[in-house]
Amino acid sequence: MNPNLPKQPEEIIESAYECYNEGATIVHIHGRDKTGENTSNPEVLKKIREGIREKCNLIIQYSTGGGPDLTQEQRIECLETTPEMASLNMGSLMRISGNYASIAWSNMPNEIEMYVSRMRKLGVKPEMEVYNLAMFPMWRKSILDATSEGSFESSPNSCIKTSIWHYLQVFRT
């Protein structure tokens, strides 16, 4: 892991403020506990949110990915602090490198629908993250559902991770 990664709330707040001063408008935040491990503890995230709000007006986006050591219930806790946005993985994935290599992240359709429902209820805009081609059907369904039901006040944001461009190029040829 990068030794420059901010881990404690004060470090995350300062890093977010530095990004704001460089022109950022959105900050994606992974909460960390006192030991630096992933957490979605609302108290930690509330402290971070309040600290950022005291310094600037960034759009705050919390991670619902958290880490494979967090349960679905723990991962969704971050929404209780009502950030403007939160990440939403559009399917399960397997990391192939880093600390979590060979560990699966479960994001089953019913779990994704649970996240969407909670985000809608709290007014949190999802950033739908697509990591591979298999995630496109769930992404498409979520977009169509949001459009037809008026699920969100504005369109969900989508983020297609860069590694997927390799796959798309293969299918173009």
C-alpha positions as CSV (number, residue, x, y, z in Angstrom):
1,M,0.0,0.0,0.0
2,N,1.2,3.5,-0.8
3,P,2.8,5.0,2.4
4,N,1.3,8.4,1.4
5,L,-2.2,7.2,1.7
6,P,-4.1,9.2,4.3
7,K,-5.5,6.9,6.9
8,Q,-6.8,8.9,9.9
9,P,-9.6,11.4,9.7
10,E,-7.4,14.4,10.1
11,E,-5.1,13.2,7.3
12,I,-8.1,12.4,5.0
13,I,-9.6,15.9,5.7
14,E,-6.3,17.6,4.9
15,S,-5.8,15.5,1.8
16,A,-9.3,16.3,0.6
17,Y,-8.7,20.0,1.2
18,E,-5.4,19.9,-0.8
19,C,-7.3,18.2,-3.7
20,Y,-10.0,21.0,-3.5
21,N,-7.2,23.6,-3.7
22,E,-6.0,21.9,-6.8
23,G,-9.4,22.0,-8.5
24,A,-11.1,18.8,-7.4
25,T,-14.9,18.9,-7.0
26,I,-15.5,15.3,-5.8
27,V,-13.6,13.4,-3.2
28,H,-13.9,9.6,-2.9
29,I,-13.3,8.4,0.6
30,H,-12.5,5.1,2.2
31,G,-12.9,5.3,6.0
32,R,-10.2,3.8,8.1
33,D,-10.1,2.8,11.8
34,K,-7.4,3.7,14.2
35,T,-5.2,0.9,12.9
36,G,-5.6,2.0,9.3
37,E,-8.0,-0.9,8.3
38,N,-11.2,-0.3,6.3
39,T,-14.2,0.8,8.2
40,S,-17.7,2.2,7.3
41,N,-18.3,3.3,10.9
42,P,-20.7,6.2,10.7
43,E,-18.9,8.1,13.5
44,V,-15.5,8.0,11.7
45,L,-17.2,9.1,8.4
46,K,-19.2,11.8,10.1
47,K,-16.0,13.2,11.6
48,I,-14.4,13.2,8.1
49,R,-17.5,14.8,6.5
50,E,-17.7,17.6,9.1
51,G,-14.0,18.3,8.9
52,I,-14.2,18.6,5.1
53,R,-17.3,20.8,5.3
54,E,-15.4,23.2,7.7
55,K,-12.7,23.7,5.1
56,C,-14.5,23.5,1.7
57,N,-17.5,22.4,-0.3
58,L,-16.3,19.3,-2.0
59,I,-18.9,16.7,-3.1
60,I,-18.3,13.8,-0.7
61,Q,-18.5,10.3,-2.1
62,Y,-18.1,7.4,0.3
63,S,-17.0,3.9,-0.7
64,T,-19.5,1.1,-0.2
65,G,-16.8,-1.3,-1.3
66,G,-14.9,-1.1,2.0
67,G,-13.0,-4.3,1.7
68,P,-13.7,-8.0,1.7
69,D,-13.4,-8.1,5.5
70,L,-16.6,-6.0,5.9
71,T,-20.1,-7.5,5.8
72,Q,-22.7,-6.1,3.5
73,E,-24.4,-4.5,6.5
74,Q,-21.1,-2.8,7.5
75,R,-20.4,-1.6,3.9
76,I,-23.8,0.1,3.7
77,E,-23.5,1.9,7.0
78,C,-21.6,4.7,5.3
79,L,-24.9,5.8,3.8
80,E,-26.3,6.7,7.2
81,T,-24.1,9.8,7.2
82,T,-25.9,10.9,3.9
83,P,-23.0,11.8,1.6
84,E,-23.9,13.4,-1.7
85,M,-22.6,10.3,-3.5
86,A,-21.5,6.7,-2.8
87,S,-19.8,4.1,-4.9
88,L,-21.9,1.2,-6.1
89,N,-20.1,-1.8,-7.6
90,M,-22.2,-3.3,-10.3
91,G,-21.2,-6.9,-9.7
92,S,-18.9,-9.2,-7.8
93,L,-15.2,-9.0,-8.5
94,M,-11.9,-10.7,-7.7
95,R,-8.8,-8.6,-7.0
96,I,-5.7,-10.0,-8.8
97,S,-3.1,-7.9,-7.0
98,G,-2.4,-6.1,-3.8
99,N,-3.3,-6.9,-0.2
100,Y,-6.6,-8.4,-1.3
101,A,-5.4,-10.6,-4.2
102,S,-7.5,-13.7,-4.8
103,I,-10.2,-12.5,-2.4
104,A,-13.7,-12.0,-3.8
105,W,-15.9,-9.0,-3.2
106,S,-19.6,-10.1,-3.2
107,N,-22.0,-7.8,-5.0
108,M,-24.9,-10.0,-6.0
109,P,-27.9,-8.5,-7.8
110,N,-30.1,-8.6,-4.6
111,E,-27.3,-6.8,-2.7
112,I,-27.0,-4.2,-5.4
113,E,-30.7,-3.6,-5.3
114,M,-30.5,-3.2,-1.5
115,Y,-27.9,-0.5,-2.0
116,V,-29.9,1.3,-4.7
117,S,-33.0,1.2,-2.5
118,R,-31.2,2.6,0.5
119,M,-29.4,5.3,-1.6
120,R,-32.8,6.3,-3.1
121,K,-34.4,6.6,0.4
122,L,-31.5,8.7,1.7
123,G,-31.1,10.9,-1.4
124,V,-27.5,9.6,-2.1
125,K,-26.5,9.6,-5.7
126,P,-24.8,6.4,-6.8
127,E,-21.6,6.2,-8.8
128,M,-22.1,2.9,-10.6
129,E,-18.7,1.3,-11.0
130,V,-18.2,-1.2,-13.8
131,Y,-15.0,-3.3,-13.5
132,N,-15.6,-5.9,-16.3
133,L,-18.0,-6.7,-19.1
134,A,-20.1,-9.0,-16.9
135,M,-21.2,-6.0,-14.9
136,F,-22.8,-4.2,-17.8
137,P,-26.2,-6.0,-17.6
138,M,-26.7,-5.0,-14.0
139,W,-25.5,-1.4,-14.8
140,R,-28.0,-1.3,-17.7
141,K,-30.9,-2.6,-15.5
142,S,-30.1,-0.1,-12.8
143,I,-30.0,2.8,-15.2
144,L,-33.3,1.7,-16.9
145,D,-35.0,1.2,-13.5
146,A,-33.8,4.6,-12.3
147,T,-35.0,6.3,-15.5
148,S,-38.4,4.5,-15.6
149,E,-39.2,4.8,-11.9
150,G,-37.7,8.2,-11.3
151,S,-35.6,6.6,-8.6
152,F,-33.1,9.4,-8.3
153,E,-33.5,13.2,-8.5
154,S,-30.8,13.2,-11.1
155,S,-29.2,10.5,-13.3
156,P,-26.8,8.1,-11.6
157,N,-23.1,8.7,-12.3
158,S,-21.2,5.9,-14.0
159,C,-17.5,5.1,-13.8
160,I,-16.0,2.5,-16.2
161,K,-12.7,1.5,-14.7
162,T,-9.7,1.8,-17.0
163,S,-8.9,-1.9,-17.2
164,I,-12.1,-2.6,-19.0
165,W,-11.0,-0.6,-22.0
166,H,-8.7,-3.5,-22.9
167,Y,-11.7,-5.8,-23.1
168,L,-13.7,-3.3,-25.2
169,Q,-10.8,-3.0,-27.7
170,V,-10.7,-6.8,-28.0
171,F,-14.4,-6.9,-29.0
172,R,-13.9,-4.1,-31.5
173,T,-11.5,-6.1,-33.7
